[in-house]
């Protein structure tokens, strides 16, 4: 078989494969085979071909730290960065307090995957044909600490008595990153199985398809991001 790879955001899962730990390529049957392994569709024919099947399915999963949004809101409501900037003579311990709060939020976030599939499968004696549409959506939101090096320089300077230049709020670069990917496709799978000799089936299948990919990425300051 051959497979496609889209780095980073393709779920490559249907609801059945989700429940089986992502084993779609080896265990896909009937409608699910169009995505994972087209040749497997032909093994559904059995002894009574010339049948028509319809299928619709939806799968979803969420992976997140339940505290990430609360942590971000607490950080913004505390005005800890603005309070630091109001100090007449901030110390290294004051800067370390802000650094530690941002450090604790690093990589906290949320991820959601959704998959919807519709299939019309026709079993006939020579071949099996599956017309299908599919949509995969993945959304990820992550807090990224990008100021560790800046705080190390700031704290080192304060320990040496060097005055800071500009406000800390202006210099912070840590962000909340939101990534959204939406993949829609329409395809037709054609497959068949021939038995060469006893217990030696040869199965083949191919799937021409149209694919539309839409995505976005937004990074916004942790001081202003609204969950």
trRosetta pair geometry for C-beta under 8 A, 3 or more apart (Angstrom, degrees):
i j d omega theta_ij theta_ji phi_ij phi_ji
1 25 7.2 179 84 -162 153 103
1 37 5.1 -51 -118 -134 160 89
1 38 7.5 156 -134 33 107 75
1 39 6.3 -127 -88 10 102 118
3 25 7.1 -35 -83 -107 138 128
5 10 7.8 -172 -166 40 41 144
6 9 6.9 -56 124 59 108 70
6 10 4.0 99 65 -32 112 131
6 183 7.6 142 68 -93 172 151
6 213 7.8 -171 -142 -109 148 145
8 181 8.0 139 109 -41 104 158
9 138 4.9 -172 -173 68 93 142
9 140 7.9 -127 -116 -4 101 121
9 179 7.1 -132 -94 140 133 123
9 181 4.1 92 140 21 148 160
9 215 7.3 118 67 -114 165 134
10 136 6.7 53 -149 114 63 158
10 138 7.8 -143 -98 -11 14 141
10 181 7.8 -90 -70 126 49 144
10 183 6.6 19 -114 -10 84 162
11 113 4.9 119 -103 -157 134 128
11 115 6.0 -129 85 -64 149 117
11 136 5.0 -160 25 -156 111 125
11 138 6.0 169 -53 -65 98 116
12 22 7.6 51 103 -147 98 99
12 24 7.1 -154 154 40 82 144
12 35 7.4 169 -150 157 61 118
12 36 7.8 101 -178 -96 87 80
13 17 4.9 -147 -149 91 71 113
13 18 4.8 84 167 -67 127 81
13 22 6.1 -68 -97 -107 106 75
13 24 6.7 -168 -122 -34 49 134
13 59 6.8 -104 122 99 99 149
13 113 7.3 44 53 149 125 145
13 115 6.2 -145 89 -30 75 156
14 17 5.0 85 47 15 71 104
14 18 7.0 -123 95 -12 33 89
14 24 6.4 110 21 -106 93 130
14 28 7.8 88 29 -118 131 102
14 32 4.8 -143 47 -126 157 105
14 35 6.5 146 -42 43 114 146
14 36 7.8 -94 1 -34 113 113
14 57 6.7 55 -176 100 103 139
14 59 6.3 137 176 -2 40 141
14 115 6.0 -144 -119 130 45 146
14 117 6.1 -16 -127 -11 110 150
15 18 5.5 -49 -148 29 32 118
15 19 6.7 26 157 -16 64 104
15 57 5.3 -126 13 166 128 122
15 58 6.9 62 -56 94 129 25
15 59 3.4 -175 -82 -72 78 116
15 115 6.9 -161 -46 78 70 116
16 19 6.0 -59 -156 36 32 107
16 20 6.4 9 153 -2 66 114
16 24 7.6 111 88 -99 91 85
16 27 7.9 -137 136 113 113 109
16 28 7.8 124 88 -116 128 61
16 32 5.7 -79 46 -71 130 156
16 57 8.0 -28 -22 -173 88 163
17 20 5.7 -68 -142 50 35 100
17 21 8.0 -86 174 65 61 31
17 22 5.7 47 163 -123 99 28
17 23 6.1 -160 -141 53 80 50
17 24 3.6 -17 -102 -62 142 97
17 27 7.4 153 -102 71 78 105
17 28 7.1 -14 -68 -82 113 87
17 32 6.7 158 -32 -168 103 138
17 36 7.0 156 -76 -69 145 141
18 22 7.4 32 -102 -66 33 59
18 59 5.2 162 -2 -173 149 144
18 61 6.5 -173 -156 -39 134 129
18 115 7.9 -177 -42 30 127 135
20 23 4.6 -77 125 33 114 110
20 24 7.8 138 69 -57 118 55
20 27 6.1 -86 132 71 164 154
23 26 5.4 -56 178 52 89 103
23 27 4.7 41 121 12 107 122
24 27 6.6 -86 -122 58 20 79
24 28 4.8 41 -174 -61 70 106
24 32 6.3 -125 -144 161 100 118
24 35 6.9 -32 165 94 143 104
24 36 3.7 -147 142 -94 103 146
24 37 7.6 169 138 -4 76 94
25 28 6.8 -2 -104 -7 11 113
25 36 4.7 -147 -85 179 46 103
25 37 5.2 102 -155 -45 59 115
26 37 7.7 85 -66 -16 21 152
28 32 4.2 -138 -149 110 93 101
28 33 4.2 143 128 -88 115 60
28 35 7.3 -156 -127 63 153 79
28 36 4.0 163 -37 58 150 134
28 37 5.4 157 47 36 127 95
28 40 5.3 123 86 76 90 153
29 32 6.3 40 50 46 43 105
29 33 6.3 11 -132 -44 9 106
29 40 6.4 -101 -100 148 44 118
29 43 7.4 -82 -129 83 85 107
29 44 6.4 124 -177 -81 85 105
30 33 6.6 151 66 -1 19 104
30 41 6.9 69 -139 -128 19 71
30 44 5.0 101 -86 -101 69 148
30 53 7.1 -69 -163 110 119 161
30 55 7.4 109 137 -34 121 158
30 119 8.0 120 145 119 89 161
30 121 6.5 -98 -172 -34 83 177
31 34 6.8 -36 180 2 48 108
31 53 7.5 -129 -59 117 103 124
31 55 4.5 -99 -54 62 160 152
31 57 7.6 145 102 0 142 125
31 117 7.0 134 148 135 120 128
31 119 3.9 -162 -136 15 117 170
31 121 6.0 -120 -84 -41 78 133
31 130 6.6 161 -123 -148 57 135
31 132 6.9 134 -163 -98 89 130
32 35 6.5 -58 -176 37 56 102
32 36 6.2 13 147 9 86 118
32 117 7.9 75 -98 119 63 169
33 36 6.0 -80 -137 56 38 90
33 37 5.5 -62 -155 72 82 68
33 38 6.1 112 143 -120 93 24
33 39 7.6 -115 177 61 125 35
33 40 4.0 -147 -127 75 132 102
33 41 4.4 -169 82 -58 139 76
33 130 7.7 138 68 5 92 163
33 189 7.2 151 101 163 89 165
33 191 7.7 -43 122 -8 134 163
33 205 7.6 24 142 98 117 171
34 38 6.1 37 -128 -103 41 77
34 41 6.8 47 -62 -63 67 131
34 119 7.3 176 0 -112 140 118
34 130 5.1 -128 -69 100 123 137
34 132 5.1 151 74 20 169 151
34 187 6.2 154 173 91 122 125
34 189 4.2 -133 -115 -34 93 144
34 207 5.7 124 -164 -111 78 140
35 117 7.9 -84 -32 -111 132 139
35 134 6.6 100 -77 -89 122 168
36 40 7.5 -10 87 27 99 137
37 40 4.7 62 99 -8 105 115
37 205 7.7 93 149 58 55 131
38 41 6.1 -34 -174 2 53 113
38 189 4.9 -160 -137 -148 105 115
38 190 7.9 21 175 56 126 38
38 191 5.5 -176 153 -70 84 121
38 205 3.2 -154 127 117 96 120
38 206 6.0 136 106 -70 162 9
38 207 4.8 -159 -84 -32 137 107
39 42 6.3 -41 -177 16 54 112
39 191 5.5 162 -126 -142 35 125
39 193 8.0 101 -178 -80 84 85
39 203 4.2 116 177 125 105 103
39 204 5.5 -53 -110 -135 106 15
39 205 4.0 -165 -77 11 45 105
40 43 5.7 -45 -167 22 56 116
40 191 7.6 -28 51 178 29 167
40 203 7.3 79 -80 134 31 151
40 205 7.4 -73 20 8 44 150
41 44 6.0 -44 -174 8 49 116
41 121 7.5 -149 -158 -141 117 122
41 128 5.0 -157 135 100 102 131
41 130 5.8 -118 -137 -17 150 130
41 189 5.8 124 -14 128 161 132
41 191 4.3 126 65 40 104 143
41 205 5.8 111 33 -112 105 153
42 45 6.4 -20 -177 -17 54 112
42 127 7.5 -65 -106 -151 101 55
42 128 5.2 -177 -100 19 54 122
42 191 4.1 -125 -44 131 97 104
42 192 5.1 130 -118 -140 135 11
42 193 4.1 153 136 -29 127 93
42 203 4.9 -177 60 -144 133 109
42 204 7.8 47 -16 50 151 39
42 205 6.3 -157 -23 -64 106 112
43 193 6.3 84 -74 -50 60 150
43 201 7.9 98 -96 131 94 158
43 203 6.6 -31 -48 -100 90 154
44 121 7.8 -9 92 160 154 144
44 123 6.6 -116 105 -95 99 123
44 128 6.4 105 56 -128 102 161
45 49 5.2 -3 -168 -92 101 96
45 123 5.2 157 -119 -158 73 114
45 125 8.0 107 -167 -118 137 32
45 128 5.9 -134 -69 -64 100 119
45 193 7.3 -153 18 30 127 115
46 49 7.5 172 68 -62 66 61
48 51 6.7 60 122 -42 90 121
49 123 4.9 -138 -149 140 69 98
49 124 5.6 69 165 -169 120 17
49 125 4.8 149 82 -72 159 56
50 123 6.5 -77 -15 97 13 79
50 124 5.7 52 -83 -116 62 58
50 125 6.9 -4 -43 -33 91 80
51 122 7.7 174 86 -154 45 44
51 123 4.5 13 47 47 84 116
52 120 7.5 -15 -169 -171 91 83
52 121 7.5 153 -159 83 44 54
52 122 5.8 -10 -107 -106 71 71
52 123 7.8 -142 -66 24 31 75
53 119 7.4 -2 109 114 94 105
53 120 7.5 160 84 -157 55 38
53 121 4.4 -12 61 61 104 101
53 122 7.9 -162 25 -70 73 30
53 123 7.4 52 -7 -14 107 101
54 119 7.0 160 -157 88 39 66
54 120 5.9 -8 -105 -105 72 67
54 121 7.8 -170 -74 22 26 75
55 117 7.5 -5 115 113 99 98
55 118 7.2 168 92 -154 58 41
55 119 4.3 3 56 53 99 107
55 121 7.2 20 5 -2 110 112
56 116 7.9 -5 -172 -173 83 86
56 117 7.2 174 -149 91 43 57
56 118 5.0 -3 -106 -107 82 78
56 119 7.6 -166 -70 23 43 68
57 115 8.0 -1 112 113 93 93
57 116 7.3 178 93 -148 51 48
57 117 5.1 -2 57 56 91 97
58 114 7.4 -16 -169 -169 92 87
58 115 6.9 165 -154 89 47 57
58 116 4.8 -6 -105 -104 85 79
58 117 7.7 -177 -76 21 44 66
59 113 7.8 -13 116 117 92 98
59 114 7.3 162 88 -155 54 43
59 115 4.6 1 55 55 96 102
59 116 8.0 -170 24 -72 60 43
60 112 7.2 -8 -168 -172 95 90
60 113 6.7 169 -148 90 48 61
60 114 4.9 -3 -103 -106 90 73
60 115 7.5 -168 -70 24 50 65
61 112 7.4 177 89 -148 48 50
61 113 5.1 6 51 52 88 102
62 110 7.5 -22 -168 -167 94 88
62 111 7.1 157 -157 86 49 56
62 112 5.1 -10 -106 -104 78 80
62 113 8.0 -162 -74 25 39 66
63 110 7.6 152 88 -160 54 43
63 111 4.6 -7 62 61 96 105
63 112 7.8 -169 27 -73 64 39
64 68 6.6 -102 -179 17 95 128
64 109 6.7 -101 -132 118 81 45
64 110 3.9 9 -110 -116 124 71
64 111 6.4 180 -67 24 78 59
65 68 4.6 99 77 -38 101 100
65 108 4.8 -84 59 -150 145 87
65 109 6.8 67 23 38 101 31
65 110 7.6 -109 35 -70 63 63
66 70 7.9 20 136 5 65 118
67 70 5.2 -69 -158 51 58 112
67 71 5.4 64 144 -32 88 104
67 108 6.9 -71 87 -154 82 139
68 71 5.7 -53 -147 33 28 112
68 72 6.5 26 156 -17 63 106
68 105 7.4 105 -142 -155 71 86
68 108 3.7 176 -109 149 99 107
68 109 5.5 157 -147 -73 165 19
68 110 6.3 -152 62 -40 144 87
68 143 6.5 -170 -161 -8 106 119
69 72 5.8 -54 -150 36 32 110
69 73 6.3 30 154 -16 66 107
69 110 7.7 23 -46 -41 100 130
69 227 4.6 94 -137 -143 105 168
70 73 5.8 -56 -145 40 31 109
70 74 6.1 33 156 -20 66 107
71 74 5.8 -56 -146 37 28 111
71 75 6.4 32 153 -22 63 106
71 104 7.3 -140 -156 114 134 100
71 105 5.1 168 138 -107 131 101
71 108 6.1 39 50 88 147 166
71 143 7.8 -86 95 -17 121 165
72 75 5.6 -53 -150 33 31 114
72 76 6.5 23 155 -12 65 106
72 105 6.7 108 -75 -147 68 140
72 108 7.9 -159 -43 91 95 124
72 143 6.5 -160 -80 -83 110 133
72 176 6.9 38 -124 -81 143 136
72 222 6.7 -126 -139 -159 95 91
72 225 6.8 -59 -176 83 136 112
72 227 6.3 126 80 -48 139 120
73 76 5.9 -58 -147 41 32 106
73 77 5.9 26 158 -15 69 112
73 227 7.1 -66 -56 8 98 129
74 77 5.8 -57 -137 42 28 107
74 78 6.1 33 160 -29 63 108
75 78 6.1 -56 -149 28 23 112
75 80 6.8 -68 -158 20 64 119
75 101 6.0 144 -115 156 100 119
75 102 7.6 93 -139 -85 140 61
75 105 6.6 -27 -49 -51 147 151
75 222 6.7 -27 113 155 144 113
76 79 7.8 27 169 -64 38 51
76 222 7.6 -146 -67 151 93 71
76 223 6.6 130 -113 -153 89 42
78 83 7.7 -67 144 -2 79 132
78 101 7.8 -120 68 -150 153 158
79 82 4.4 -48 -176 48 93 115
79 83 5.4 104 118 -31 88 94
80 83 5.6 -51 -142 36 30 114
80 84 6.6 37 154 -24 61 101
80 97 7.2 -131 -171 124 123 101
80 98 5.5 165 137 -107 111 84
80 101 6.0 61 81 32 167 166
81 84 5.8 -51 -155 29 32 113
81 85 6.7 28 149 -16 63 105
81 98 6.1 96 -91 -140 64 131
81 168 5.5 -143 -163 103 88 112
81 169 5.0 114 141 -83 120 82
81 172 6.5 -42 -133 -37 146 147
81 223 6.4 -67 42 -99 153 117
82 85 5.6 -54 -151 36 36 111
82 86 6.6 37 151 -24 66 104
82 169 6.2 33 -79 -63 65 135
83 86 5.7 -54 -151 30 34 113
83 87 7.4 49 149 -36 61 91
84 87 6.0 -41 -166 6 38 115
84 90 5.8 50 -172 -114 80 140
84 94 5.7 145 -128 156 93 109
84 95 7.0 97 -153 -90 136 54
84 97 7.9 -179 -85 72 115 104
84 98 5.4 -24 -52 -51 151 139
84 168 5.4 -9 98 28 127 150
85 167 4.5 23 -127 -150 131 104
85 168 5.5 -141 -68 28 93 92
85 169 5.8 -42 -42 -9 146 103
87 90 4.2 105 86 -72 134 79
87 94 6.1 -33 -5 -163 170 166
90 94 4.5 -119 -162 77 88 144
90 95 6.3 92 151 -47 120 87
90 158 6.7 -72 108 -120 84 138
90 164 7.1 -6 56 1 123 134
91 94 4.9 109 53 1 68 99
91 95 7.4 -133 101 2 43 86
91 158 6.1 128 -171 164 34 130
92 95 5.6 -54 -151 40 38 111
92 96 6.1 42 149 -24 68 106
92 155 4.6 81 -151 -154 97 77
92 158 4.2 170 -70 93 76 120
92 159 4.9 26 -59 -59 148 81
93 96 5.4 -49 -142 36 34 115
93 97 6.6 44 153 -28 62 98
94 97 5.8 -48 -155 24 31 114
94 98 7.2 25 150 -11 61 101
95 98 6.0 -55 -156 37 37 107
95 99 6.2 39 148 -21 68 109
95 151 6.2 165 159 -152 103 86
95 154 5.1 -159 -160 122 150 118
95 155 5.1 -164 94 -81 131 78
95 158 6.0 169 0 0 139 154
95 168 7.7 -170 -119 -101 87 141
96 99 5.3 -53 -144 39 35 117
96 100 6.2 38 157 -24 68 104
96 151 7.5 113 -100 175 46 118
96 155 5.9 67 -64 -106 86 131
97 100 6.0 -52 -147 32 27 110
97 101 6.9 28 154 -19 60 103
98 101 5.9 -56 -155 32 33 111
98 102 6.6 25 154 -11 67 107
98 151 7.5 -160 89 -115 93 123
98 168 6.9 27 130 163 171 154
99 102 6.0 -64 -153 41 31 106
99 103 5.9 32 153 -24 68 111
99 147 7.3 -137 -120 110 79 106
99 148 7.5 94 -158 -120 107 53
99 151 4.0 109 -100 -160 125 158
99 155 7.3 -37 -23 -47 152 125
100 103 5.4 -51 -140 37 32 116
100 104 6.4 37 158 -25 64 103
101 104 6.0 -54 -153 29 28 111
101 105 7.1 18 153 -13 60 107
102 105 6.0 -64 -156 37 35 107
102 106 7.2 60 147 -52 64 87
102 145 5.3 125 146 -120 95 103
102 147 6.2 -4 126 55 159 121
102 151 7.9 180 55 -48 132 145
102 174 5.6 -156 -161 -37 127 171
102 222 7.2 136 -125 71 98 163
103 106 5.8 -26 -163 -15 39 118
103 145 5.8 66 -105 -124 45 161
103 148 7.0 84 -96 -95 99 96
105 108 5.3 -81 -168 22 60 123
105 143 4.8 -62 146 126 100 154
105 145 7.0 136 75 -62 79 102
105 222 7.4 115 102 -144 150 146
106 143 6.4 -130 -120 108 23 95
106 144 6.9 39 -142 -147 74 29
106 145 3.8 -49 -93 -6 109 119
107 142 6.2 -18 -140 -166 44 108
107 143 6.7 -68 -3 70 11 75
107 144 7.3 56 -69 -98 53 54
107 145 7.8 -55 -20 6 70 94
108 142 7.5 152 81 -150 33 60
108 143 5.0 7 57 32 80 120
109 140 6.6 42 146 180 134 78
109 141 5.1 -169 -160 99 99 58
109 142 3.6 -47 -67 -100 158 56
109 143 6.0 -169 -66 4 88 68
110 139 7.9 -7 114 115 94 92
110 140 7.2 173 91 -150 54 45
110 141 4.7 9 51 52 93 100
110 142 7.9 -154 30 -67 51 53
111 138 7.3 -9 -169 -170 92 88
111 139 7.0 170 -150 90 48 54
111 140 4.6 -1 -106 -106 87 82
111 141 7.7 -165 -70 25 50 59
112 137 7.7 -10 113 115 92 96
112 138 7.3 169 87 -150 53 45
112 139 4.9 1 54 55 96 97
112 140 7.9 -169 24 -72 59 47
113 136 7.5 -23 -165 -166 88 86
113 137 7.2 155 -156 86 42 59
113 138 5.2 -6 -105 -104 75 81
114 135 7.8 -9 113 113 95 92
114 136 7.3 158 86 -156 57 41
114 137 4.4 1 55 54 102 104
114 138 7.9 -166 25 -70 64 43
115 134 7.3 -15 -167 -168 88 93
115 135 7.2 167 -149 87 45 54
115 136 5.3 -4 -104 -105 82 73
115 137 7.8 -162 -69 25 42 67
116 134 7.2 167 88 -152 53 48
116 135 5.0 2 54 53 94 98
117 132 6.5 -8 -170 -171 93 113
117 133 7.2 170 -150 88 48 53
117 134 4.8 -1 -107 -108 82 83
117 135 7.9 -163 -71 25 49 60
118 132 6.5 166 87 -152 52 63
118 133 5.0 7 52 52 98 94
118 134 7.9 -158 27 -70 59 49
119 130 5.8 -24 -159 -167 107 103
119 131 7.2 143 -157 79 53 51
119 132 4.5 -13 -102 -101 75 98
120 130 7.2 153 79 -157 46 52
120 131 4.5 -8 59 59 100 101
120 132 7.4 -169 25 -73 61 54
121 128 7.0 3 -174 178 97 99
121 129 7.2 168 -153 91 52 49
121 130 4.5 -11 -105 -106 84 85
121 131 7.8 -160 -74 28 41 60
122 128 7.1 173 88 -158 55 54
122 129 4.7 -2 56 60 102 96
122 130 7.6 -167 23 -75 64 42
123 128 5.3 -12 -112 -115 61 94
124 127 6.1 16 65 60 103 56
124 128 7.0 176 31 -89 66 44
124 129 7.3 18 9 4 109 98
126 192 6.3 -36 156 -111 59 137
127 190 5.6 -1 173 -169 138 88
127 191 6.6 143 -163 72 86 31
127 192 4.5 -70 -107 -66 70 106
128 189 7.9 -9 109 112 85 96
128 190 7.5 156 80 -153 50 43
128 191 5.3 -22 60 66 96 86
128 192 6.8 159 11 -82 75 55
129 188 6.8 -12 -168 -175 94 94
129 189 7.0 158 -155 84 44 59
129 190 5.5 -7 -104 -102 78 72
130 188 7.1 162 82 -158 51 47
130 189 4.2 0 54 52 101 106
131 187 7.8 -179 -149 96 44 45
131 188 5.4 -14 -101 -106 67 80
132 186 7.4 180 95 -149 49 50
132 187 5.8 -11 62 62 89 82
132 188 7.8 160 20 -90 70 35
132 189 7.1 15 8 -2 115 105
133 184 7.6 -6 -174 -172 92 88
133 185 7.1 173 -152 91 52 50
133 186 5.0 -17 -103 -102 80 78
134 184 7.2 167 90 -152 53 46
134 185 5.1 -7 59 59 95 92
134 186 7.9 176 21 -80 68 36
134 187 7.7 -10 9 16 109 105
135 182 7.2 -11 -169 -171 96 84
135 183 7.1 161 -154 86 48 54
135 184 4.8 -7 -106 -105 86 78
135 185 7.7 175 -79 21 46 62
136 181 7.8 -9 113 114 93 95
136 182 7.5 166 87 -154 55 39
136 183 4.5 -2 57 57 99 103
136 184 8.0 -164 26 -71 61 39
137 180 7.7 -16 -167 -167 88 83
137 181 7.3 166 -151 88 44 56
137 182 5.2 -1 -107 -109 82 75
137 183 7.8 -167 -72 26 40 66
138 179 7.9 -9 115 113 92 95
138 180 7.5 170 90 -149 54 41
138 181 5.0 2 55 55 94 100
139 178 7.4 -9 -170 -169 90 87
139 179 7.1 169 -151 88 45 56
139 180 5.0 1 -108 -107 84 78
139 181 7.8 -169 -73 26 47 61
140 177 7.9 2 112 109 92 90
140 178 7.3 169 90 -149 51 44
140 179 4.8 -1 57 55 95 99
141 176 6.5 11 -176 173 94 99
141 177 7.1 173 -149 88 47 49
141 178 4.8 -6 -103 -102 85 78
141 179 7.8 -173 -74 23 43 63
141 227 7.9 113 151 -129 158 81
142 176 7.3 172 86 -156 34 58
142 177 5.2 -14 60 58 85 96
143 174 7.5 22 -180 169 83 107
143 175 7.8 -174 -149 101 49 40
143 176 5.4 -29 -98 -103 65 77
143 222 6.5 61 -143 -104 100 119
144 174 6.3 -169 95 -156 62 71
144 175 5.4 1 55 62 104 77
144 176 7.5 165 15 -98 77 25
144 177 5.7 35 -11 -9 123 114
144 219 7.8 -38 36 -137 131 112
145 148 6.0 67 139 -43 110 95
145 174 5.3 -18 -127 -118 41 120
146 173 4.6 -81 98 104 122 99
146 174 4.9 176 31 -90 79 53
146 175 6.6 22 1 6 129 85
147 150 4.5 -58 -160 47 73 119
147 151 5.6 75 139 -26 91 97
147 172 5.8 -35 -78 -140 147 68
147 173 5.8 152 -72 45 87 79
147 174 5.0 -65 -9 -40 108 100
148 151 6.1 -58 -151 35 28 108
148 152 6.6 30 151 -22 62 105
149 152 5.6 -51 -151 31 35 114
149 153 6.6 33 152 -15 65 103
150 153 5.8 -55 -153 37 33 109
150 154 6.2 33 151 -20 66 109
150 171 6.5 174 -174 146 143 113
150 172 7.9 176 92 -109 155 44
150 173 7.2 132 -19 17 150 106
151 154 5.3 -53 -141 39 35 114
151 155 5.9 34 161 -18 69 106
152 155 6.1 -53 -142 38 25 107
152 156 6.3 27 156 -18 60 110
153 156 5.8 -58 -147 38 28 112
153 157 6.3 28 155 -20 64 108
154 157 5.8 -58 -150 36 29 110
154 158 6.4 24 155 -16 65 107
154 164 6.3 24 -141 -107 96 115
154 168 7.7 58 -132 -108 157 103
155 158 5.8 -54 -145 37 32 109
155 159 6.4 35 154 -21 64 105
156 159 5.8 -54 -150 34 30 112
156 160 6.6 16 154 -7 62 109
157 160 5.8 -67 -152 45 32 103
157 162 4.0 -78 -171 66 91 117
157 164 6.8 119 103 -83 136 68
158 161 7.5 53 -170 -72 32 18
158 162 7.1 -89 -68 55 29 70
158 164 7.2 -6 -71 -51 94 99
164 168 7.3 -11 160 -63 154 82
166 170 5.1 -96 168 72 115 132
166 171 5.8 120 104 -48 122 109
167 170 4.7 94 65 4 87 102
167 171 7.1 -172 93 -3 48 90
168 171 5.8 -69 -147 44 35 105
168 172 6.4 50 156 -43 71 96
169 172 6.2 -38 -146 8 29 114
169 223 6.5 83 -150 -100 92 163
172 221 6.7 92 103 -151 106 109
172 222 7.3 -89 149 44 131 98
172 223 6.6 108 80 -30 143 119
174 221 7.4 77 81 -151 59 62
174 222 4.9 -16 109 -3 101 127
175 219 4.2 21 164 -177 154 96
175 220 6.0 132 -156 64 94 27
175 221 6.0 -64 -107 -96 70 29
175 222 6.3 -157 -121 -38 16 78
175 225 7.6 110 -169 -50 60 132
176 219 7.3 162 76 -151 39 54
176 220 5.6 -23 57 64 88 83
176 221 7.9 14 13 103 81 16
176 222 5.7 114 -32 -94 89 68
176 225 4.0 45 34 -101 135 174
177 217 7.0 -8 -171 -170 96 91
177 218 7.3 165 -152 87 51 46
177 219 4.8 -16 -101 -100 79 83
178 216 7.9 2 111 109 92 95
178 217 7.2 167 88 -152 54 45
178 218 4.9 -5 57 59 99 93
178 219 7.8 -176 22 -76 65 38
178 220 7.7 7 4 8 105 102
179 215 7.4 -3 -174 -172 80 104
179 216 7.4 -179 -147 91 43 52
179 217 4.9 -2 -106 -108 79 83
180 215 6.2 172 93 -150 59 59
180 216 4.9 7 53 51 102 89
180 217 7.7 -168 24 -73 64 45
181 213 7.2 -19 -166 -166 92 91
181 214 7.5 156 -156 87 45 50
181 215 4.3 -5 -105 -104 70 106
182 213 7.4 152 82 -157 54 44
182 214 4.6 -11 60 64 103 97
182 215 6.9 -176 21 -74 66 56
183 211 6.8 -15 -169 -167 92 99
183 212 7.4 162 -154 84 45 53
183 213 5.2 -5 -106 -107 79 77
183 214 7.9 -169 -73 28 39 62
184 211 7.3 156 85 -155 48 50
184 212 4.7 -6 60 58 96 101
185 209 5.2 21 -179 170 113 125
185 210 6.4 168 -151 86 64 51
185 211 4.5 -14 -100 -103 101 72
185 212 7.2 -175 -75 21 52 64
186 209 6.4 169 86 -155 40 78
186 210 5.1 2 54 52 90 99
187 207 5.0 30 170 178 134 99
187 208 6.4 174 -147 93 83 42
187 209 3.2 -31 -90 -97 106 101
187 210 7.3 -171 -72 22 64 56
188 207 7.0 176 81 -146 38 61
188 208 6.1 -1 52 60 88 86
188 209 7.6 178 17 -81 53 65
189 205 6.0 15 -176 179 98 115
189 206 7.4 180 -144 90 60 33
189 207 4.5 -19 -96 -96 80 95
190 205 6.5 178 91 -148 43 70
190 206 6.1 -8 57 56 87 76
190 207 7.9 172 18 -81 60 49
191 203 6.7 23 179 -180 107 94
191 204 6.6 -167 -143 99 71 44
191 205 3.0 -16 -97 -97 105 107
191 206 7.7 160 -77 12 71 45
192 203 7.2 -164 99 -142 37 64
192 204 6.6 -3 56 56 72 79
192 205 7.6 153 11 -79 46 73
193 201 5.1 -1 -176 -174 111 117
193 202 7.0 158 -155 79 61 40
193 203 4.3 -21 -101 -96 86 88
194 201 7.0 152 81 -155 35 65
194 202 5.2 -17 64 59 87 93
194 203 7.9 172 22 -80 58 43
195 198 7.9 33 173 -94 115 20
195 200 6.6 110 -163 74 65 62
195 201 5.1 -39 -95 -95 71 71
195 202 7.8 167 -94 15 22 70
196 200 4.5 -56 56 106 101 116
196 201 7.6 172 7 -105 77 19
196 202 6.0 59 -32 -13 107 112
197 200 4.8 31 55 33 73 127
220 224 6.1 -101 164 83 107 94
220 225 4.5 133 96 -86 114 90
221 224 4.9 55 71 24 101 96
221 225 6.6 -163 81 -31 44 85
222 225 6.0 -36 -122 13 33 116
